[in-house]
């Protein structure tokens, strides 16, 4: 039997003493499955027809089950992060006038498929203050998006992350070029 899109959810199993058609359907993280054995169903073709009928019935039953809302995950660490605060990075750019500038860039996702970002100038606020402002803003935005699933701060009173990494640890830093 050729594999067609009409066979979605139906697989052929020919392994050891098991020969038949296997039907699978998924809903809300649960797998619903059933094997239609060639021997018990009266042959390969009969087992296939029974598997197709069961798949149609299963699709109707699963379609009546409401989908659970998808949960957004909160990521708290990433080995590629250089600032110690996820979603906050030190950027170095050239402006339209050729002037180099540094800023802490902050990014977050207010909803699936949408990304927002802003930055805090090192020249305007100083390196420590710009980083503190970036971290505070990121945590505020994440708190708005995720509520209690995302802590407003890592500690109660102060930011418990390095204020900024040494220049030699930052990829693309002018000292490395």
VMD Tcl script that builds the backbone (N, CA, C; Angstrom):
set m [mol new atoms 531]
animate dup $m
set s [atomselect $m all]
$s set {name element resname resid chain x y z} {
  {N N UNK 1 A 0.825 -1.186 0.000}
  {CA C UNK 1 A 0.000 0.000 0.000}
  {C C UNK 1 A 0.869 1.250 0.000}
  {N N UNK 2 A 0.689 2.139 -0.966}
  {CA C UNK 2 A 1.513 3.349 -1.019}
  {C C UNK 2 A 1.166 4.296 0.126}
  {N N UNK 3 A 2.194 5.003 0.568}
  {CA C UNK 3 A 1.994 5.960 1.662}
  {C C UNK 3 A 1.382 7.233 1.090}
  {N N UNK 4 A 0.236 7.612 1.605}
  {CA C UNK 4 A -0.478 8.795 1.126}
  {C C UNK 4 A -0.829 9.667 2.315}
  {N N UNK 5 A -1.196 10.908 2.022}
  {CA C UNK 5 A -1.620 11.789 3.109}
  {C C UNK 5 A -2.937 11.288 3.708}
  {N N UNK 6 A -3.673 10.435 2.964}
  {CA C UNK 6 A -4.920 9.876 3.496}
  {C C UNK 6 A -4.643 8.842 4.581}
  {N N UNK 7 A -3.370 8.441 4.724}
  {CA C UNK 7 A -2.987 7.471 5.751}
  {C C UNK 7 A -2.513 8.155 7.031}
  {N N UNK 8 A -2.742 9.439 7.173}
  {CA C UNK 8 A -2.266 10.153 8.352}
  {C C UNK 8 A -2.790 9.484 9.631}
  {N N UNK 9 A -1.860 9.206 10.536}
  {CA C UNK 9 A -2.217 8.577 11.798}
  {C C UNK 9 A -2.263 7.062 11.736}
  {N N UNK 10 A -1.975 6.497 10.562}
  {CA C UNK 10 A -1.980 5.042 10.406}
  {C C UNK 10 A -0.588 4.596 9.963}
  {N N UNK 11 A -0.042 3.618 10.672}
  {CA C UNK 11 A 1.287 3.090 10.347}
  {C C UNK 11 A 1.220 1.578 10.200}
  {N N UNK 12 A 2.051 1.061 9.323}
  {CA C UNK 12 A 2.144 -0.387 9.141}
  {C C UNK 12 A 3.227 -0.928 10.057}
  {N N UNK 13 A 2.929 -2.000 10.771}
  {CA C UNK 13 A 3.913 -2.647 11.636}
  {C C UNK 13 A 4.094 -4.082 11.165}
  {N N UNK 14 A 5.337 -4.418 10.814}
  {CA C UNK 14 A 5.727 -5.780 10.452}
  {C C UNK 14 A 7.024 -6.052 11.191}
  {N N UNK 15 A 6.900 -6.511 12.416}
  {CA C UNK 15 A 8.068 -6.726 13.263}
  {C C UNK 15 A 7.886 -8.006 14.061}
  {N N UNK 16 A 8.805 -8.921 13.881}
  {CA C UNK 16 A 8.714 -10.178 14.624}
  {C C UNK 16 A 7.404 -10.881 14.339}
  {N N UNK 17 A 6.629 -11.120 15.372}
  {CA C UNK 17 A 5.346 -11.809 15.202}
  {C C UNK 17 A 4.177 -10.824 15.118}
  {N N UNK 18 A 4.474 -9.527 15.100}
  {CA C UNK 18 A 3.421 -8.512 15.034}
  {C C UNK 18 A 3.285 -7.994 13.608}
  {N N UNK 19 A 2.087 -8.150 13.050}
  {CA C UNK 19 A 1.801 -7.669 11.700}
  {C C UNK 19 A 0.424 -7.026 11.739}
  {N N UNK 20 A 0.368 -5.746 11.362}
  {CA C UNK 20 A -0.922 -5.075 11.367}
  {C C UNK 20 A -0.789 -3.585 11.140}
  {N N UNK 21 A -1.907 -2.886 11.301}
  {CA C UNK 21 A -1.968 -1.438 11.117}
  {C C UNK 21 A -2.172 -0.781 12.472}
  {N N UNK 22 A -1.359 0.219 12.764}
  {CA C UNK 22 A -1.367 0.898 14.055}
  {C C UNK 22 A -1.935 2.297 13.858}
  {N N UNK 23 A -2.958 2.634 14.636}
  {CA C UNK 23 A -3.614 3.938 14.530}
  {C C UNK 23 A -3.271 4.757 15.766}
  {N N UNK 24 A -2.867 6.031 15.535}
  {CA C UNK 24 A -2.531 6.935 16.647}
  {C C UNK 24 A -3.215 8.270 16.458}
  {N N UNK 25 A -3.655 8.837 17.573}
  {CA C UNK 25 A -4.200 10.185 17.592}
  {C C UNK 25 A -3.749 10.867 18.873}
  {N N UNK 26 A -3.569 12.175 18.807}
  {CA C UNK 26 A -3.058 12.928 19.955}
  {C C UNK 26 A -4.009 14.071 20.316}
  {N N UNK 27 A -4.149 14.301 21.619}
  {CA C UNK 27 A -4.910 15.474 22.073}
  {C C UNK 27 A -4.480 15.775 23.495}
  {N N UNK 28 A -4.103 17.017 23.733}
  {CA C UNK 28 A -3.738 17.508 25.072}
  {C C UNK 28 A -2.652 16.666 25.732}
  {N N UNK 29 A -1.661 16.274 24.929}
  {CA C UNK 29 A -0.525 15.541 25.471}
  {C C UNK 29 A -0.764 14.055 25.684}
  {N N UNK 30 A -1.927 13.567 25.307}
  {CA C UNK 30 A -2.225 12.139 25.474}
  {C C UNK 30 A -2.275 11.468 24.111}
  {N N UNK 31 A -1.747 10.240 24.062}
  {CA C UNK 31 A -1.768 9.453 22.836}
  {C C UNK 31 A -2.883 8.423 22.937}
  {N N UNK 32 A -3.695 8.347 21.898}
  {CA C UNK 32 A -4.762 7.357 21.800}
  {C C UNK 32 A -4.360 6.435 20.646}
  {N N UNK 33 A -4.213 5.139 20.930}
  {CA C UNK 33 A -3.721 4.249 19.886}
  {C C UNK 33 A -4.407 2.888 19.946}
  {N N UNK 34 A -4.350 2.203 18.782}
  {CA C UNK 34 A -4.937 0.868 18.702}
  {C C UNK 34 A -4.286 0.132 17.529}
  {N N UNK 35 A -3.997 -1.161 17.728}
  {CA C UNK 35 A -3.404 -1.993 16.684}
  {C C UNK 35 A -4.490 -2.873 16.065}
  {N N UNK 36 A -4.507 -2.920 14.740}
  {CA C UNK 36 A -5.419 -3.789 14.016}
  {C C UNK 36 A -4.586 -4.897 13.383}
  {N N UNK 37 A -4.582 -6.060 14.017}
  {CA C UNK 37 A -3.765 -7.202 13.624}
  {C C UNK 37 A -4.318 -7.850 12.354}
  {N N UNK 38 A -3.403 -8.181 11.446}
  {CA C UNK 38 A -3.819 -8.858 10.213}
  {C C UNK 38 A -4.554 -10.160 10.540}
  {N N UNK 39 A -4.021 -10.930 11.473}
  {CA C UNK 39 A -4.593 -12.230 11.803}
  {C C UNK 39 A -5.986 -12.072 12.414}
  {N N UNK 40 A -6.142 -11.167 13.392}
  {CA C UNK 40 A -7.436 -11.022 14.081}
  {C C UNK 40 A -8.503 -10.380 13.203}
  {N N UNK 41 A -8.065 -9.567 12.238}
  {CA C UNK 41 A -9.032 -8.852 11.394}
  {C C UNK 41 A -9.344 -9.577 10.090}
  {N N UNK 42 A -8.670 -10.702 9.830}
  {CA C UNK 42 A -8.963 -11.466 8.620}
  {C C UNK 42 A -8.123 -11.081 7.423}
  {N N UNK 43 A -6.944 -10.578 7.636}
  {CA C UNK 43 A -6.034 -10.259 6.522}
  {C C UNK 43 A -5.591 -8.809 6.536}
  {N N UNK 44 A -4.578 -8.551 5.686}
  {CA C UNK 44 A -3.959 -7.223 5.625}
  {C C UNK 44 A -4.945 -6.145 5.165}
  {N N UNK 45 A -5.687 -6.433 4.099}
  {CA C UNK 45 A -6.642 -5.452 3.558}
  {C C UNK 45 A -7.778 -5.170 4.548}
  {N N UNK 46 A -8.312 -6.197 5.154}
  {CA C UNK 46 A -9.412 -6.022 6.120}
  {C C UNK 46 A -8.926 -5.230 7.343}
  {N N UNK 47 A -7.704 -5.524 7.793}
  {CA C UNK 47 A -7.152 -4.794 8.940}
  {C C UNK 47 A -6.974 -3.325 8.591}
  {N N UNK 48 A -6.535 -3.053 7.356}
  {CA C UNK 48 A -6.352 -1.672 6.905}
  {C C UNK 48 A -7.681 -0.919 6.867}
  {N N UNK 49 A -8.715 -1.543 6.359}
  {CA C UNK 49 A -10.038 -0.904 6.284}
  {C C UNK 49 A -10.574 -0.609 7.697}
  {N N UNK 50 A -10.380 -1.556 8.614}
  {CA C UNK 50 A -10.826 -1.347 9.998}
  {C C UNK 50 A -10.022 -0.220 10.660}
  {N N UNK 51 A -8.719 -0.151 10.358}
  {CA C UNK 51 A -7.869 0.908 10.919}
  {C C UNK 51 A -8.329 2.274 10.413}
  {N N UNK 52 A -8.657 2.368 9.107}
  {CA C UNK 52 A -9.139 3.646 8.550}
  {C C UNK 52 A -10.449 4.066 9.212}
  {N N UNK 53 A -11.365 3.114 9.386}
  {CA C UNK 53 A -12.656 3.425 10.012}
  {C C UNK 53 A -12.446 3.894 11.454}
  {N N UNK 54 A -11.557 3.201 12.181}
  {CA C UNK 54 A -11.267 3.589 13.566}
  {C C UNK 54 A -10.636 4.981 13.612}
  {N N UNK 55 A -9.700 5.270 12.673}
  {CA C UNK 55 A -9.064 6.584 12.645}
  {C C UNK 55 A -10.099 7.694 12.449}
  {N N UNK 56 A -11.061 7.479 11.553}
  {CA C UNK 56 A -12.112 8.482 11.322}
  {C C UNK 56 A -12.937 8.696 12.592}
  {N N UNK 57 A -13.289 7.610 13.247}
  {CA C UNK 57 A -14.052 7.686 14.506}
  {C C UNK 57 A -13.229 8.403 15.588}
  {N N UNK 58 A -11.945 8.083 15.664}
  {CA C UNK 58 A -11.057 8.701 16.658}
  {C C UNK 58 A -10.924 10.198 16.413}
  {N N UNK 59 A -10.788 10.602 15.151}
  {CA C UNK 59 A -10.683 12.029 14.828}
  {C C UNK 59 A -11.932 12.795 15.267}
  {N N UNK 60 A -13.084 12.198 15.091}
  {CA C UNK 60 A -14.333 12.845 15.524}
  {C C UNK 60 A -14.357 12.959 17.050}
  {N N UNK 61 A -14.014 11.858 17.727}
  {CA C UNK 61 A -14.009 11.874 19.207}
  {C C UNK 61 A -13.009 12.889 19.748}
  {N N UNK 62 A -11.802 12.912 19.185}
  {CA C UNK 62 A -10.775 13.845 19.666}
  {C C UNK 62 A -11.115 15.286 19.304}
  {N N UNK 63 A -11.805 15.464 18.193}
  {CA C UNK 63 A -12.227 16.812 17.795}
  {C C UNK 63 A -13.231 17.402 18.767}
  {N N UNK 64 A -13.990 16.543 19.454}
  {CA C UNK 64 A -14.974 17.008 20.436}
  {C C UNK 64 A -14.328 17.384 21.768}
  {N N UNK 65 A -13.082 16.951 21.982}
  {CA C UNK 65 A -12.364 17.277 23.228}
  {C C UNK 65 A -11.731 18.649 23.056}
  {N N UNK 66 A -12.070 19.619 23.917}
  {CA C UNK 66 A -11.463 20.949 23.762}
  {C C UNK 66 A -9.959 20.892 24.018}
  {N N UNK 67 A -9.216 21.690 23.240}
  {CA C UNK 67 A -7.771 21.735 23.412}
  {C C UNK 67 A -7.433 22.495 24.685}
  {N N UNK 68 A -6.443 21.975 25.417}
  {CA C UNK 68 A -5.931 22.708 26.571}
  {C C UNK 68 A -5.166 23.919 26.056}
  {N N UNK 69 A -5.260 25.047 26.755}
  {CA C UNK 69 A -4.480 26.202 26.303}
  {C C UNK 69 A -2.991 25.889 26.429}
  {N N UNK 70 A -2.204 26.350 25.462}
  {CA C UNK 70 A -0.761 26.121 25.506}
  {C C UNK 70 A -0.139 27.034 26.548}
  {N N UNK 71 A 0.796 26.480 27.279}
  {CA C UNK 71 A 1.477 27.254 28.307}
  {C C UNK 71 A 2.781 27.781 27.744}
  {N N UNK 72 A 3.088 29.034 28.079}
  {CA C UNK 72 A 4.354 29.617 27.668}
  {C C UNK 72 A 5.403 29.256 28.697}
  {N N UNK 73 A 6.568 28.891 28.232}
  {CA C UNK 73 A 7.622 28.534 29.171}
  {C C UNK 73 A 8.436 29.760 29.529}
  {N N UNK 74 A 8.945 29.759 30.723}
  {CA C UNK 74 A 9.792 30.837 31.203}
  {C C UNK 74 A 11.213 30.289 31.264}
  {N N UNK 75 A 12.090 30.839 30.438}
  {CA C UNK 75 A 13.478 30.409 30.407}
  {C C UNK 75 A 14.260 31.277 31.370}
  {N N UNK 76 A 15.043 30.649 32.237}
  {CA C UNK 76 A 15.752 31.431 33.249}
  {C C UNK 76 A 17.260 31.482 33.046}
  {N N UNK 77 A 17.798 30.656 32.133}
  {CA C UNK 77 A 19.236 30.729 31.898}
  {C C UNK 77 A 19.566 30.263 30.495}
  {N N UNK 78 A 20.729 30.693 30.027}
  {CA C UNK 78 A 21.213 30.313 28.712}
  {C C UNK 78 A 22.728 30.432 28.742}
  {N N UNK 79 A 23.417 29.385 28.330}
  {CA C UNK 79 A 24.878 29.376 28.409}
  {C C UNK 79 A 25.523 30.410 27.494}
  {N N UNK 80 A 24.794 30.895 26.482}
  {CA C UNK 80 A 25.358 31.889 25.556}
  {C C UNK 80 A 25.289 33.302 26.111}
  {N N UNK 81 A 24.546 33.493 27.189}
  {CA C UNK 81 A 24.360 34.824 27.746}
  {C C UNK 81 A 25.645 35.310 28.404}
  {N N UNK 82 A 26.057 36.544 28.097}
  {CA C UNK 82 A 27.311 37.079 28.621}
  {C C UNK 82 A 27.115 38.076 29.768}
  {N N UNK 83 A 25.895 38.589 29.946}
  {CA C UNK 83 A 25.680 39.598 30.990}
  {C C UNK 83 A 25.222 39.000 32.301}
  {N N UNK 84 A 24.758 37.760 32.285}
  {CA C UNK 84 A 24.238 37.151 33.501}
  {C C UNK 84 A 22.742 37.366 33.650}
  {N N UNK 85 A 22.142 38.118 32.770}
  {CA C UNK 85 A 20.692 38.374 32.815}
  {C C UNK 85 A 20.129 38.063 31.440}
  {N N UNK 86 A 19.301 37.040 31.363}
  {CA C UNK 86 A 18.708 36.637 30.099}
  {C C UNK 86 A 17.887 37.781 29.523}
  {N N UNK 87 A 18.028 38.026 28.227}
  {CA C UNK 87 A 17.263 39.082 27.563}
  {C C UNK 87 A 17.931 40.440 27.631}
  {N N UNK 88 A 19.095 40.524 28.267}
  {CA C UNK 88 A 19.849 41.777 28.358}
  {C C UNK 88 A 21.228 41.517 27.764}
  {N N UNK 89 A 21.618 42.346 26.800}
  {CA C UNK 89 A 22.942 42.179 26.201}
  {C C UNK 89 A 23.566 43.539 25.928}
  {N N UNK 90 A 24.885 43.563 25.975}
  {CA C UNK 90 A 25.624 44.781 25.672}
  {C C UNK 90 A 25.856 44.810 24.173}
  {N N UNK 91 A 25.420 45.899 23.533}
  {CA C UNK 91 A 25.602 46.016 22.085}
  {C C UNK 91 A 26.561 47.162 21.795}
  {N N UNK 92 A 27.314 46.994 20.737}
  {CA C UNK 92 A 28.224 48.047 20.267}
  {C C UNK 92 A 27.907 48.271 18.800}
  {N N UNK 93 A 27.600 49.492 18.445}
  {CA C UNK 93 A 27.200 49.814 17.074}
  {C C UNK 93 A 27.869 51.106 16.630}
  {N N UNK 94 A 27.778 51.337 15.328}
  {CA C UNK 94 A 28.188 52.618 14.761}
  {C C UNK 94 A 26.918 53.347 14.361}
  {N N UNK 95 A 26.822 54.600 14.770}
  {CA C UNK 95 A 25.676 55.406 14.403}
  {C C UNK 95 A 25.795 55.879 12.966}
  {N N UNK 96 A 24.766 56.561 12.444}
  {CA C UNK 96 A 24.785 57.043 11.056}
  {C C UNK 96 A 25.931 58.024 10.794}
  {N N UNK 97 A 26.392 58.691 11.856}
  {CA C UNK 97 A 27.486 59.658 11.710}
  {C C UNK 97 A 28.858 58.999 11.861}
  {N N UNK 98 A 28.891 57.671 12.014}
  {CA C UNK 98 A 30.147 56.948 12.161}
  {C C UNK 98 A 30.619 56.836 13.601}
  {N N UNK 99 A 29.931 57.490 14.520}
  {CA C UNK 99 A 30.275 57.470 15.941}
  {C C UNK 99 A 29.936 56.110 16.537}
  {N N UNK 100 A 30.874 55.530 17.305}
  {CA C UNK 100 A 30.615 54.264 17.982}
  {C C UNK 100 A 29.859 54.530 19.273}
  {N N UNK 101 A 28.934 53.636 19.598}
  {CA C UNK 101 A 28.213 53.771 20.859}
  {C C UNK 101 A 27.940 52.403 21.464}
  {N N UNK 102 A 27.727 52.395 22.774}
  {CA C UNK 102 A 27.388 51.176 23.513}
  {C C UNK 102 A 26.046 51.385 24.191}
  {N N UNK 103 A 25.308 50.308 24.306}
  {CA C UNK 103 A 24.027 50.352 25.018}
  {C C UNK 103 A 23.704 48.940 25.488}
  {N N UNK 104 A 22.903 48.851 26.522}
  {CA C UNK 104 A 22.374 47.559 26.946}
  {C C UNK 104 A 21.024 47.393 26.272}
  {N N UNK 105 A 20.916 46.358 25.472}
  {CA C UNK 105 A 19.693 46.059 24.747}
  {C C UNK 105 A 18.856 45.085 25.580}
  {N N UNK 106 A 17.563 45.334 25.619}
  {CA C UNK 106 A 16.629 44.495 26.371}
  {C C UNK 106 A 15.596 43.960 25.390}
  {N N UNK 107 A 15.319 42.656 25.441}
  {CA C UNK 107 A 14.287 42.095 24.575}
  {C C UNK 107 A 13.372 41.178 25.377}
  {N N UNK 108 A 12.125 41.093 24.936}
  {CA C UNK 108 A 11.132 40.226 25.575}
  {C C UNK 108 A 10.024 39.956 24.571}
  {N N UNK 109 A 9.226 38.941 24.859}
  {CA C UNK 109 A 8.100 38.577 23.989}
  {C C UNK 109 A 6.789 38.787 24.750}
  {N N UNK 110 A 6.054 39.849 24.423}
  {CA C UNK 110 A 4.789 40.100 25.118}
  {C C UNK 110 A 3.724 39.065 24.791}
  {N N UNK 111 A 3.834 38.442 23.629}
  {CA C UNK 111 A 2.911 37.387 23.231}
  {C C UNK 111 A 3.615 36.515 22.199}
  {N N UNK 112 A 3.145 35.307 22.003}
  {CA C UNK 112 A 3.804 34.431 21.033}
  {C C UNK 112 A 3.870 35.069 19.647}
  {N N UNK 113 A 5.043 34.997 19.031}
  {CA C UNK 113 A 5.217 35.537 17.688}
  {C C UNK 113 A 5.517 37.016 17.629}
  {N N UNK 114 A 5.590 37.683 18.770}
  {CA C UNK 114 A 5.857 39.118 18.793}
  {C C UNK 114 A 7.033 39.389 19.723}
  {N N UNK 115 A 7.995 40.179 19.251}
  {CA C UNK 115 A 9.154 40.498 20.084}
  {C C UNK 115 A 9.281 42.007 20.206}
  {N N UNK 116 A 9.606 42.452 21.393}
  {CA C UNK 116 A 9.815 43.880 21.665}
  {C C UNK 116 A 11.236 44.057 22.168}
  {N N UNK 117 A 11.793 45.236 21.954}
  {CA C UNK 117 A 13.113 45.521 22.503}
  {C C UNK 117 A 13.270 47.019 22.722}
  {N N UNK 118 A 14.182 47.348 23.602}
  {CA C UNK 118 A 14.560 48.730 23.859}
  {C C UNK 118 A 16.000 48.705 24.324}
  {N N UNK 119 A 16.613 49.877 24.465}
  {CA C UNK 119 A 18.010 49.891 24.904}
  {C C UNK 119 A 18.258 51.079 25.833}
  {N N UNK 120 A 19.339 50.953 26.594}
  {CA C UNK 120 A 19.736 51.979 27.556}
  {C C UNK 120 A 21.182 52.352 27.266}
  {N N UNK 121 A 21.399 53.615 26.943}
  {CA C UNK 121 A 22.695 54.111 26.511}
  {C C UNK 121 A 23.717 54.126 27.635}
  {N N UNK 122 A 24.907 53.586 27.342}
  {CA C UNK 122 A 26.011 53.625 28.304}
  {C C UNK 122 A 26.534 55.052 28.425}
  {N N UNK 123 A 26.583 55.769 27.314}
  {CA C UNK 123 A 27.063 57.163 27.328}
  {C C UNK 123 A 26.151 58.049 28.175}
  {N N UNK 124 A 24.864 57.851 28.057}
  {CA C UNK 124 A 23.894 58.685 28.770}
  {C C UNK 124 A 23.811 58.342 30.250}
  {N N UNK 125 A 23.789 57.043 30.594}
  {CA C UNK 125 A 23.549 56.635 31.979}
  {C C UNK 125 A 24.786 56.096 32.698}
  {N N UNK 126 A 25.838 55.790 31.970}
  {CA C UNK 126 A 26.983 55.109 32.563}
  {C C UNK 126 A 26.736 53.613 32.489}
  {N N UNK 127 A 27.825 52.834 32.506}
  {CA C UNK 127 A 27.706 51.390 32.281}
  {C C UNK 127 A 26.884 50.693 33.365}
  {N N UNK 128 A 27.172 50.981 34.625}
  {CA C UNK 128 A 26.465 50.320 35.722}
  {C C UNK 128 A 24.990 50.688 35.743}
  {N N UNK 129 A 24.709 51.985 35.640}
  {CA C UNK 129 A 23.309 52.445 35.707}
  {C C UNK 129 A 22.509 51.931 34.506}
  {N N UNK 130 A 23.102 51.947 33.307}
  {CA C UNK 130 A 22.412 51.456 32.109}
  {C C UNK 130 A 22.075 49.973 32.271}
  {N N UNK 131 A 23.018 49.200 32.813}
  {CA C UNK 131 A 22.760 47.776 33.034}
  {C C UNK 131 A 21.651 47.578 34.055}
  {N N UNK 132 A 21.707 48.301 35.157}
  {CA C UNK 132 A 20.664 48.187 36.183}
  {C C UNK 132 A 19.290 48.533 35.612}
  {N N UNK 133 A 19.230 49.600 34.813}
  {CA C UNK 133 A 17.962 50.006 34.212}
  {C C UNK 133 A 17.454 48.938 33.238}
  {N N UNK 134 A 18.374 48.354 32.474}
  {CA C UNK 134 A 17.996 47.318 31.509}
  {C C UNK 134 A 17.439 46.093 32.232}
  {N N UNK 135 A 18.114 45.666 33.282}
  {CA C UNK 135 A 17.667 44.498 34.049}
  {C C UNK 135 A 16.304 44.772 34.673}
  {N N UNK 136 A 16.153 45.931 35.270}
  {CA C UNK 136 A 14.885 46.286 35.919}
  {C C UNK 136 A 13.746 46.306 34.897}
  {N N UNK 137 A 14.016 46.881 33.720}
  {CA C UNK 137 A 12.987 46.950 32.676}
  {C C UNK 137 A 12.616 45.546 32.180}
  {N N UNK 138 A 13.630 44.709 31.943}
  {CA C UNK 138 A 13.382 43.336 31.476}
  {C C UNK 138 A 12.517 42.577 32.478}
  {N N UNK 139 A 12.873 42.666 33.751}
  {CA C UNK 139 A 12.111 41.948 34.779}
  {C C UNK 139 A 10.682 42.479 34.889}
  {N N UNK 140 A 10.529 43.781 34.751}
  {CA C UNK 140 A 9.182 44.377 34.797}
  {C C UNK 140 A 8.327 43.852 33.637}
  {N N UNK 141 A 8.902 43.825 32.436}
  {CA C UNK 141 A 8.166 43.345 31.262}
  {C C UNK 141 A 7.830 41.857 31.395}
  {N N UNK 142 A 8.786 41.075 31.883}
  {CA C UNK 142 A 8.544 39.641 32.052}
  {C C UNK 142 A 7.485 39.390 33.127}
  {N N UNK 143 A 7.476 40.199 34.157}
  {CA C UNK 143 A 6.465 40.084 35.218}
  {C C UNK 143 A 5.076 40.373 34.639}
  {N N UNK 144 A 4.993 41.381 33.765}
  {CA C UNK 144 A 3.708 41.712 33.129}
  {C C UNK 144 A 3.222 40.556 32.241}
  {N N UNK 145 A 4.143 39.928 31.538}
  {CA C UNK 145 A 3.785 38.845 30.621}
  {C C UNK 145 A 3.447 37.561 31.369}
  {N N UNK 146 A 4.306 37.168 32.331}
  {CA C UNK 146 A 4.189 35.861 32.968}
  {C C UNK 146 A 3.625 35.896 34.384}
  {N N UNK 147 A 3.437 37.061 34.954}
  {CA C UNK 147 A 2.900 37.157 36.311}
  {C C UNK 147 A 3.827 36.531 37.331}
  {N N UNK 148 A 3.264 35.758 38.255}
  {CA C UNK 148 A 4.038 35.175 39.351}
  {C C UNK 148 A 5.009 34.083 38.895}
  {N N UNK 149 A 4.854 33.603 37.651}
  {CA C UNK 149 A 5.776 32.582 37.149}
  {C C UNK 149 A 7.174 33.158 36.939}
  {N N UNK 150 A 7.269 34.475 36.847}
  {CA C UNK 150 A 8.566 35.129 36.668}
  {C C UNK 150 A 8.798 36.063 37.849}
  {N N UNK 151 A 9.847 35.823 38.640}
  {CA C UNK 151 A 10.097 36.684 39.794}
  {C C UNK 151 A 10.491 38.093 39.366}
  {N N UNK 152 A 10.023 39.086 40.102}
  {CA C UNK 152 A 10.336 40.483 39.787}
  {C C UNK 152 A 11.817 40.760 39.983}
  {N N UNK 153 A 12.450 40.046 40.895}
  {CA C UNK 153 A 13.886 40.188 41.090}
  {C C UNK 153 A 14.440 38.867 41.584}
  {N N UNK 154 A 15.740 38.692 41.396}
  {CA C UNK 154 A 16.364 37.453 41.841}
  {C C UNK 154 A 16.517 37.433 43.352}
  {N N UNK 155 A 16.585 38.585 43.943}
  {CA C UNK 155 A 16.599 38.702 45.395}
  {C C UNK 155 A 15.615 39.800 45.757}
  {N N UNK 156 A 15.316 39.955 47.034}
  {CA C UNK 156 A 14.321 40.939 47.441}
  {C C UNK 156 A 14.776 42.382 47.294}
  {N N UNK 157 A 16.038 42.662 47.543}
  {CA C UNK 157 A 16.466 44.047 47.633}
  {C C UNK 157 A 17.321 44.559 46.484}
  {N N UNK 158 A 18.153 43.721 45.914}
  {CA C UNK 158 A 19.082 44.223 44.908}
  {C C UNK 158 A 19.232 43.234 43.761}
  {N N UNK 159 A 19.852 43.707 42.692}
  {CA C UNK 159 A 20.093 42.859 41.539}
  {C C UNK 159 A 21.289 41.982 41.860}
  {N N UNK 160 A 21.088 40.685 41.817}
  {CA C UNK 160 A 22.119 39.732 42.197}
  {C C UNK 160 A 22.799 39.144 40.961}
  {N N UNK 161 A 23.285 40.024 40.081}
  {CA C UNK 161 A 24.021 39.595 38.897}
  {C C UNK 161 A 25.213 40.518 38.746}
  {N N UNK 162 A 26.251 40.087 38.052}
  {CA C UNK 162 A 27.372 41.006 37.852}
  {C C UNK 162 A 26.894 42.224 37.078}
  {N N UNK 163 A 27.400 43.397 37.437}
  {CA C UNK 163 A 26.931 44.603 36.767}
  {C C UNK 163 A 27.302 44.616 35.302}
  {N N UNK 164 A 28.450 44.112 34.952}
  {CA C UNK 164 A 28.809 43.923 33.560}
  {C C UNK 164 A 30.031 43.028 33.496}
  {N N UNK 165 A 30.133 42.260 32.440}
  {CA C UNK 165 A 31.265 41.335 32.337}
  {C C UNK 165 A 32.530 42.079 31.929}
  {N N UNK 166 A 33.673 41.486 32.199}
  {CA C UNK 166 A 34.920 42.093 31.735}
  {C C UNK 166 A 34.901 42.210 30.214}
  {N N UNK 167 A 35.502 43.266 29.690}
  {CA C UNK 167 A 35.480 43.538 28.253}
  {C C UNK 167 A 36.007 42.367 27.434}
  {N N UNK 168 A 37.023 41.671 27.943}
  {CA C UNK 168 A 37.599 40.574 27.165}
  {C C UNK 168 A 36.647 39.398 27.010}
  {N N UNK 169 A 35.567 39.341 27.805}
  {CA C UNK 169 A 34.607 38.249 27.701}
  {C C UNK 169 A 33.486 38.574 26.730}
  {N N UNK 170 A 33.424 39.807 26.263}
  {CA C UNK 170 A 32.332 40.222 25.398}
  {C C UNK 170 A 32.756 40.078 23.951}
  {N N UNK 171 A 32.015 39.255 23.218}
  {CA C UNK 171 A 32.330 39.007 21.818}
  {C C UNK 171 A 32.186 40.289 21.011}
  {N N UNK 172 A 33.163 40.574 20.178}
  {CA C UNK 172 A 33.103 41.743 19.314}
  {C C UNK 172 A 33.520 43.033 19.999}
  {N N UNK 173 A 34.046 42.972 21.208}
  {CA C UNK 173 A 34.477 44.160 21.927}
  {C C UNK 173 A 35.657 44.781 21.197}
  {N N UNK 174 A 35.733 46.124 21.103}
  {CA C UNK 174 A 36.840 46.773 20.394}
  {C C UNK 174 A 38.223 46.344 20.882}
  {N N UNK 175 A 38.367 45.971 22.150}
  {CA C UNK 175 A 39.650 45.526 22.660}
  {C C UNK 175 A 40.079 44.198 22.038}
  {N N UNK 176 A 39.112 43.448 21.478}
  {CA C UNK 176 A 39.424 42.154 20.887}
  {C C UNK 176 A 39.752 42.256 19.408}
  {N N UNK 177 A 39.411 43.360 18.815}
  {CA C UNK 177 A 39.561 43.501 17.354}
  {C C UNK 177 A 40.982 43.902 16.985}
}
mol reanalyze $m
mol bondsrecalc $m
mol representation Tube
mol addrep $m
